């Protein structure tokens, strides 16, 4: 099993002078540390206008800076929004990042999940999947030699040679965000790596691994001519400390992450409050006082605990044949010091055991892809809650405020 670190670049209120500067510089320090410690991936999101939840609208800038402070760790768009950027600009940015990082880019793609992000760019929420599909078809040929043109419903471009070209041939590995769980099956069907940005139990992971690889091997329908990427990564809340109690004490930002995710993602009509009218951190503090039992349940989930607790939990995920786990550590007001200590302790006490088993996972996957191992078709209907059973719950009114 491989491990990545994940950044929304959260910045709860109150916002102080220099707060965003410290946020970015601390995150870059953490990526540099993760590189030295042997982590495999650094994932960076693209979001727009989501106050407090994510201050990361330009992942190519952050990852470009990280490329100059690291040597080995893979630098990953998790994701680039193909719905809000012209395909040629996407191809140019990926190729440029591949060059400055000496071929370490993972090209994660997605659609965006709310009208808060899409409307300012003139994008119809109902058409975002179709736009993403056309963007993939437009971008992939741009990585090749010579000129390309594209004439579609959403993008129209005359014959041009999109330069520069990426080091990785024919293109960096392709992924797609799976914010909705059924998108995991779609990712397998499209032959793309699945970035499961939700928080699965081991039983749910087992079911979705089967759904993904069965779609990949039995029902594959690529969008165009690209190299497939059979990989399933799941996100997990994360804080590692010497004891379970200390880890939970240091992880107060994790329930805030859940609270903010629910706040922006739960409302059925996807309306959002006007800028500056809601202080999410204050609302979270009120929720904590009113829901102490729910707070403790939220802190008991994910990978929050001592090295021994995390080893025990990860062994269950390993039996599900998850390819990699993306560790969400930078959340709420979790401190830079605690994040760095967590990364260091996990790398020393936990990660080596699971890195040692990567050859076994590689062998299992090769047999699945070759048809030597037949995976059971498992009903995924019981495993479709993207937030997880221990996650923060909001009243409908809270999610719509």
C-alpha positions in Angstrom: 0.0 0.0 0.0 1.2 3.5 -0.9 0.5 6.7 1.0 -0.2 10.3 0.0 -0.8 13.5 1.8 -3.7 15.8 0.9 -4.3 19.5 1.0 -7.4 21.6 0.8 -5.5 24.5 2.4 -8.2 25.2 5.0 -8.2 28.5 6.8 -10.9 28.9 9.4 -11.8 32.4 10.7 -10.8 34.7 12.2 -8.5 35.6 9.4 -5.4 37.4 10.6 -2.8 39.4 8.6 -0.3 36.9 7.1 -2.6 33.9 7.7 -2.7 32.8 4.1 1.1 33.3 3.8 1.7 31.0 6.8 -0.8 28.5 5.5 1.0 28.1 2.2 4.5 28.2 3.6 3.7 25.6 6.3 2.1 23.3 3.8 5.1 23.5 1.5 7.3 22.7 4.5 5.1 19.7 5.2 5.4 18.4 1.6 9.2 18.8 1.8 9.2 16.8 5.0 6.9 14.1 3.5 9.3 13.8 0.6 12.3 13.2 3.0 10.2 10.7 5.0 9.3 8.5 2.0 5.7 9.4 1.3 4.6 8.5 -2.2 2.1 11.3 -3.2 1.3 14.9 -2.4 -2.3 15.7 -3.6 -3.5 19.3 -4.0 -7.1 20.3 -4.7 -8.6 23.0 -6.9 -11.5 24.8 -5.4 -12.9 28.3 -5.9 -14.8 30.6 -3.5 -15.2 28.1 -0.7 -14.3 30.3 2.3 -12.5 28.6 5.2 -13.0 25.2 3.6 -10.4 25.6 0.8 -8.1 28.4 -0.1 -6.5 26.5 -3.0 -7.6 27.8 -6.4 -4.3 27.4 -8.2 -2.8 23.9 -7.4 -0.4 24.2 -10.3 1.3 27.1 -8.5 1.5 25.2 -5.2 2.8 22.0 -6.8 5.3 24.0 -8.9 6.7 25.4 -5.7 6.7 22.0 -4.1 8.6 20.6 -7.1 11.6 22.7 -6.3 11.7 21.7 -2.7 11.3 17.9 -3.2 13.1 15.2 -5.1 11.0 12.0 -5.2 7.4 12.4 -4.1 4.8 12.4 -6.8 3.0 15.8 -7.3 -0.6 15.3 -7.9 -3.6 17.3 -9.1 -6.4 16.1 -6.8 -8.0 17.6 -8.9 -7.7 20.0 -11.8 -11.2 21.3 -12.7 -11.6 20.6 -16.4 -15.0 22.4 -16.3 -13.5 25.8 -15.5 -10.4 25.9 -17.6 -9.9 25.6 -21.4 -8.4 22.2 -22.4 -5.3 23.8 -23.9 -4.6 25.6 -20.7 -4.9 22.3 -18.8 -2.5 20.6 -21.1 0.0 23.4 -21.0 0.0 23.5 -17.2 0.4 19.8 -16.8 3.3 19.6 -19.2 5.0 22.6 -17.6 4.7 21.1 -14.2 6.0 17.7 -15.5 9.1 19.5 -16.8 9.9 21.5 -13.7 9.3 18.4 -11.5 11.4 16.2 -13.8 8.4 13.9 -14.6 6.6 13.5 -11.3 3.1 14.7 -12.2 -0.1 12.8 -11.6 -3.0 14.3 -13.6 -6.1 14.1 -11.5 -9.2 15.5 -13.2 -12.7 16.4 -12.1 -15.8 18.5 -12.6 -16.4 20.6 -9.4 -19.3 19.8 -7.1 -21.3 23.0 -6.7 -22.8 26.0 -8.4 -20.8 28.2 -6.0 -17.7 27.3 -8.1 -19.2 26.8 -11.5 -21.6 29.7 -12.0 -19.0 32.5 -12.0 -17.3 30.7 -14.9 -20.6 30.4 -16.8 -20.8 26.6 -16.4 -24.2 24.9 -16.2 -24.1 22.4 -13.3 -26.3 20.0 -15.2 -23.7 19.7 -18.0 -20.5 19.4 -16.0 -20.1 15.6 -16.6 -20.5 16.1 -20.4 -18.0 19.0 -20.3 -15.5 16.9 -18.3 -15.8 14.1 -20.9 -15.2 16.4 -23.8 -12.3 18.0 -22.1 -10.6 14.6 -21.6 -11.1 13.9 -25.3 -9.6 17.3 -26.2 -6.6 17.3 -23.8 -5.1 13.9 -24.5 -4.1 14.5 -28.1 -2.5 17.8 -27.0 0.2 15.9 -25.2 1.3 14.3 -28.5 3.7 15.6 -31.1 2.4 18.0 -33.8 -0.7 20.1 -34.0 -4.2 19.2 -33.0 -7.6 20.8 -33.4 -10.9 20.3 -31.6 -14.4 21.1 -32.5 -17.0 20.0 -30.0 -20.1 21.2 -28.2 -18.2 23.0 -25.3 -14.8 23.7 -26.7 -13.7 24.8 -30.2 -10.0 25.3 -31.1 -8.3 25.7 -34.5 -5.2 23.7 -35.4 -2.4 24.5 -33.0 0.7 22.8 -31.5 0.2 22.9 -27.7 3.6 23.3 -26.2 5.5 22.3 -24.1 5.1 18.5 -24.0 5.3 16.4 -20.8 8.3 14.3 -20.0 6.1 11.3 -19.2 5.1 9.6 -22.4 2.5 9.5 -23.8 1.1 11.5 -20.8 1.2 11.6 -17.0 -1.0 9.0 -15.2 -4.7 9.9 -15.4 -7.1 10.0 -12.4 -10.7 11.2 -11.8 -12.2 12.5 -8.6 -15.0 10.3 -7.1 -16.9 12.6 -4.9 -20.0 10.5 -5.4 -19.3 6.9 -4.7 -20.8 5.6 -7.9 -18.2 7.5 -9.7 -15.7 4.9 -8.5 -17.4 2.4 -10.9 -17.3 5.0 -13.6 -13.6 5.5 -13.1 -13.0 1.8 -13.6 -15.1 1.8 -16.7 -13.2 4.7 -18.2 -9.8 3.1 -17.3 -8.8 5.9 -15.0 -7.4 6.0 -11.5 -10.1 6.6 -8.9 -9.6 9.3 -6.3 -12.2 8.4 -3.7 -12.6 11.6 -1.8 -14.8 10.1 0.8 -14.2 8.1 4.0 -14.9 4.4 3.7 -15.0 1.6 6.2 -12.9 -1.5 5.4 -16.1 -3.3 4.4 -17.1 -0.5 2.1 -13.6 -0.4 0.6 -13.7 -4.1 -0.1 -17.0 -3.7 -2.0 -15.8 -0.7 -4.0 -12.5 -2.3 -4.9 -14.5 -5.1 -6.5 -16.8 -2.7 -8.3 -13.8 -0.7 -9.6 -11.8 -3.6 -10.9 -14.8 -5.5 -12.3 -15.7 -2.3 -14.3 -12.1 -1.9 -15.3 -11.6 -5.5 -16.6 -15.1 -6.4 -17.8 -16.9 -3.1 -18.9 -14.1 -0.8 -19.9 -15.1 2.1 -22.3 -12.3 4.6 -22.6 -13.2 8.1 -23.6 -10.4 8.3 -26.1 -6.9 6.9 -26.8 -5.0 7.1 -23.5 -2.9 4.8 -21.3 -5.1 3.4 -18.6 -4.3 3.8 -14.9 -5.6 0.9 -12.7 -5.4 2.5 -9.3 -7.9 3.1 -6.4 -6.9 5.6 -3.7 -9.1 6.4 -0.7 -8.9 9.4 1.6 -8.8 9.1 5.3 -8.8 11.5 8.2 -5.4 11.3 9.9 -3.5 12.2 13.0 -0.8 10.0 14.5 0.5 10.5 18.1 2.0 8.3 20.8 -1.5 7.5 22.3 -5.0 7.4 20.9 -6.0 10.1 23.4 -3.3 12.5 22.3 -4.0 11.9 18.7 -7.7 12.8 19.2 -6.8 15.9 21.2 -4.6 17.1 18.4 -7.1 16.3 15.7 -9.8 18.9 16.5 -9.6 20.2 12.9 -10.9 16.9 11.5 -14.5 17.3 12.7 -14.3 20.9 11.4 -13.3 19.5 8.0 -16.4 17.2 8.1 -18.6 20.1 9.3 -17.4 22.4 6.5 -17.8 19.6 3.9 -21.3 19.0 5.0 -22.0 22.8 5.0 -20.9 23.2 1.4 -22.0 19.9 0.1 -25.2 18.8 1.7 -27.8 21.3 0.7 -30.1 19.8 -2.0 -30.4 23.0 -4.1 -26.7 23.8 -3.7 -27.4 27.4 -2.8 -24.5 29.0 -0.7 -24.5 31.9 1.6 -23.3 35.3 0.4 -19.5 35.9 1.0 -18.6 36.8 4.5 -22.1 36.2 6.0 -21.3 32.9 7.8 -18.4 32.2 10.1 -17.9 28.5 9.8 -15.5 28.1 12.7 -17.9 29.8 15.0 -20.7 27.6 13.8 -18.5 24.6 14.3 -17.8 25.6 17.9 -21.5 25.9 18.6 -22.0 22.5 17.1 -19.3 21.0 19.3 -20.9 22.3 22.5 -24.3 21.0 21.4 -23.1 17.6 20.2 -20.3 16.2 22.5 -21.1 12.6 21.7 -21.1 13.2 17.9 -17.8 15.0 18.3 -16.2 11.9 20.0 -17.6 9.6 17.3 -16.1 11.9 14.6 -12.7 11.7 16.3 -12.9 7.9 16.6 -13.1 7.3 12.8 -10.4 7.4 10.1 -6.7 7.0 10.9 -6.6 8.9 14.2 -4.6 7.2 16.9 -1.4 5.7 18.1 0.9 3.8 15.6 -0.5 0.5 16.9 -4.1 1.6 16.3 -3.3 2.8 12.8 -1.5 -0.4 12.0 -4.5 -2.4 13.0 -6.9 -0.3 11.0 -4.7 -0.3 7.9 -4.3 -4.1 7.9 -8.0 -4.3 7.3 -7.8 -1.9 4.4 -4.8 -3.9 3.0 -7.0 -7.0 2.8 -9.4 -5.0 0.7 -6.6 -4.4 -1.9 -6.8 -0.6 -1.8 -3.8 0.7 -3.8 -3.1 3.8 -1.7 -4.4 5.8 1.2 -4.5 9.6 1.1 -3.9 11.1 4.5 -5.9 14.2 5.4 -4.0 16.0 8.1 -4.2 19.7 7.3 -7.7 20.5 8.5 -9.3 23.2 10.6 -6.8 24.6 13.1 -4.6 21.5 13.4 -1.1 22.9 14.1 1.9 22.8 11.9 3.9 21.3 14.7 1.4 18.4 15.2 1.0 17.8 11.5 4.8 17.4 11.1 5.1 15.2 14.2 2.3 13.0 12.9 3.9 12.6 9.5 7.2 11.7 11.1 5.8 9.2 13.6 3.7 7.4 11.0 6.6 7.2 8.6 8.8 5.6 11.2 6.4 3.3 13.0 3.7 2.4 10.5 4.5 3.0 6.9 7.4 0.6 6.4 5.2 -2.5 7.1 2.8 -1.5 4.3 5.4 -0.3 1.9 7.0 -3.7 2.2 3.8 -5.3 0.9 3.6 -3.3 -2.3 5.1 -6.1 -4.5 2.3 -8.4 -3.2 -0.4 -5.9 -4.2 1.3 -5.4 -7.6 1.2 -9.1 -8.2 -2.5 -9.4 -7.1 -3.5 -6.5 -9.4 -1.6 -8.0 -12.3 -3.5 -11.3 -11.9 -6.8 -9.4 -11.7 -6.1 -7.4 -14.8 -5.0 -10.6 -16.6 -8.2 -12.4 -15.6 -6.4 -15.0 -13.5 -8.3 -13.8 -10.4 -12.1 -13.4 -10.7 -13.6 -10.9 -8.4 -17.0 -11.3 -6.9 -19.7 -8.8 -8.0 -20.6 -7.2 -4.7 -23.7 -5.1 -4.2 -22.4 -1.6 -3.3 -25.8 -0.2 -2.4 -25.2 -0.5 1.4 -21.9 1.4 1.1 -23.0 4.7 -0.6 -22.6 7.2 2.3 -19.7 9.4 1.2 -19.2 10.9 4.7 -19.0 7.7 6.7 -21.1 6.5 9.7 -19.1 8.5 12.3 -19.1 11.8 10.4 -20.5 15.1 11.6 -24.2 15.4 10.9 -25.9 18.8 10.3 -29.5 19.8 10.6 -31.0 20.6 7.2 -31.2 24.3 8.3 -27.5 24.4 9.1 -26.6 23.0 5.7 -28.7 25.6 4.0 -27.7 28.7 6.0 
